[in-house]
Amino acid sequence: MAVWLQDVLALAALVALAPLVAWIATRHGRRIRGNLILASILLGFGHAVDPPPGQKVEAAEPGKGGPQPGEPKNSAEDA
């Protein structure tokens, strides 16, 4: 068999199989990535891989600001 024919067949196989390999790698890569994150959290690397979310609402300091929920409004303090 001619050398150039082997090169053409190898190139044709690469072009034909590349999308299939990419699809399989993408499909299994998502699952492997999820398992890797879970394993790293179980091994104690949780803060480095998945930091805790920030606090959405800050608590109000008691005694400052308006009346607390459930307290009646006192007009003597407003004056």
C-alpha positions as CSV (number, residue, x, y, z in Angstrom):
1,M,0.0,0.0,0.0
2,A,1.3,3.4,-0.8
3,V,2.4,5.7,2.0
4,W,0.2,8.5,0.9
5,L,-2.8,6.3,1.1
6,Q,-2.1,5.4,4.7
7,D,-1.9,9.1,5.5
8,V,-5.2,9.8,3.8
9,L,-6.9,7.0,5.7
10,A,-5.5,8.1,9.0
11,L,-6.7,11.7,8.4
12,A,-10.1,10.4,7.4
13,A,-10.4,8.4,10.5
14,L,-9.3,11.4,12.6
15,V,-11.9,13.6,11.0
16,A,-14.6,10.9,11.4
17,L,-13.8,10.1,15.1
18,A,-13.0,13.5,16.5
19,P,-16.6,14.7,17.0
20,L,-17.5,11.3,18.7
21,V,-14.5,11.5,21.1
22,A,-15.3,15.2,21.9
23,W,-19.0,14.3,22.6
24,I,-18.0,11.4,24.9
25,A,-15.4,13.5,26.7
26,T,-17.9,16.3,27.3
27,R,-20.5,14.0,28.6
28,H,-18.3,12.2,31.0
29,G,-16.3,15.2,31.9
30,R,-19.2,16.9,33.6
31,R,-19.7,13.8,35.8
32,I,-16.0,13.5,36.6
33,R,-15.8,17.2,37.5
34,G,-18.7,16.8,39.9
35,N,-17.2,13.8,41.5
36,L,-13.8,15.6,41.8
37,I,-15.4,18.5,43.7
38,L,-17.3,16.1,46.0
39,A,-14.1,14.2,46.7
40,S,-12.2,17.4,47.4
41,I,-14.9,18.6,49.8
42,L,-14.8,15.3,51.6
43,L,-11.0,15.4,51.9
44,G,-11.2,18.9,53.5
45,F,-10.5,21.1,50.6
46,G,-14.0,22.5,50.6
47,H,-13.2,26.2,51.2
48,A,-10.6,26.3,48.4
49,V,-12.9,24.6,45.9
50,D,-16.3,25.8,47.0
51,P,-16.1,28.9,49.2
52,P,-19.2,29.6,51.4
53,P,-21.6,32.2,50.0
54,G,-21.5,35.7,51.4
55,Q,-24.1,36.9,53.8
56,K,-27.1,38.3,51.8
57,V,-28.7,40.4,54.6
58,E,-26.9,42.0,57.5
59,A,-28.7,41.9,60.9
60,A,-29.8,45.2,62.4
61,E,-28.2,46.1,65.7
62,P,-30.8,46.0,68.5
63,G,-31.8,49.3,70.0
64,K,-30.8,51.4,67.0
65,G,-33.0,52.6,64.2
66,G,-36.8,52.3,64.2
67,P,-39.0,50.1,66.3
68,Q,-38.4,46.3,66.1
69,P,-41.0,44.2,64.4
70,G,-43.9,43.5,66.7
71,E,-43.3,46.6,68.9
72,P,-45.9,49.4,68.9
73,K,-44.9,52.8,67.7
74,N,-44.3,55.2,70.5
75,S,-44.9,58.8,69.6
76,A,-43.0,60.1,72.7
77,E,-39.7,58.8,71.3
78,D,-40.2,60.5,68.0
79,A,-40.7,64.0,69.5
